[in-house]
Amino acid sequence: MKTATIQLEALACPSCVQKIENAVKSFEGVEKDTVKIMFNSSKVKFDFDDEKLTLEEVEKAITGLGYEVVKSQAK
């Protein structure tokens, strides 16, 4: 398991948080209970199985929703 942190451009509204959360939780390999979207800091944190999923796949899904990924890391 790895823990990912994705820094986004500033989030504008609470419904943005819900959209991103649903997108991240939809991936197989993401630990659903660990998904946290921090509205004030515009960060997404979650644990995932790096054998089932890449961080890039999650980034693409977030970008596809119209949110810009500033940087990301997985440990």
C-alpha positions in Angstrom: 0.0 0.0 0.0 1.1 3.5 -0.7 -0.2 6.8 0.5 -0.8 9.5 -2.2 -1.0 13.2 -1.7 -2.3 15.2 -4.7 -2.1 19.0 -4.6 -4.8 20.7 -6.7 -5.5 24.2 -7.8 -7.7 26.0 -5.3 -11.1 24.4 -4.9 -14.0 26.7 -5.4 -16.9 24.9 -3.8 -17.9 22.0 -1.5 -19.6 20.2 -4.4 -16.1 20.1 -6.1 -14.9 18.1 -3.1 -17.8 15.6 -3.5 -17.1 15.1 -7.2 -13.4 14.5 -6.6 -14.0 12.2 -3.7 -16.5 10.1 -5.8 -14.0 9.8 -8.7 -11.1 8.7 -6.4 -13.3 6.2 -4.6 -14.5 4.7 -7.9 -11.1 3.1 -8.6 -10.4 -0.4 -7.7 -7.3 -0.5 -5.5 -8.2 2.7 -3.5 -8.8 2.2 0.2 -12.2 3.9 0.3 -12.0 4.7 4.1 -8.8 6.6 3.6 -9.9 9.1 1.0 -9.8 12.6 2.4 -10.2 15.9 0.4 -9.0 18.9 2.3 -11.0 21.8 1.0 -8.9 24.6 2.6 -5.5 23.3 1.4 -6.9 21.8 -1.9 -5.3 18.4 -1.2 -6.4 14.9 -1.9 -5.0 12.1 0.3 -5.7 8.4 0.0 -4.1 5.0 0.4 -4.0 2.7 -2.7 -2.6 -0.6 -3.9 0.1 0.3 -6.4 -0.2 -3.1 -8.0 -3.8 -2.4 -9.1 -3.6 1.3 -9.8 -1.1 4.1 -10.7 -1.2 7.6 -9.3 -1.3 8.9 -12.9 -4.6 7.1 -13.5 -6.2 9.0 -10.5 -4.6 12.3 -11.7 -6.1 11.8 -15.1 -9.6 11.2 -13.6 -9.3 14.4 -11.5 -8.0 16.4 -14.5 -10.9 15.0 -16.6 -13.3 16.5 -14.1 -11.8 19.9 -14.8 -9.5 20.3 -11.8 -5.8 21.0 -12.3 -3.2 18.8 -10.6 -0.3 21.0 -9.4 1.8 18.1 -8.0 1.5 14.7 -6.5 3.5 12.1 -4.6 3.1 8.6 -3.3 5.0 7.0 -0.5 
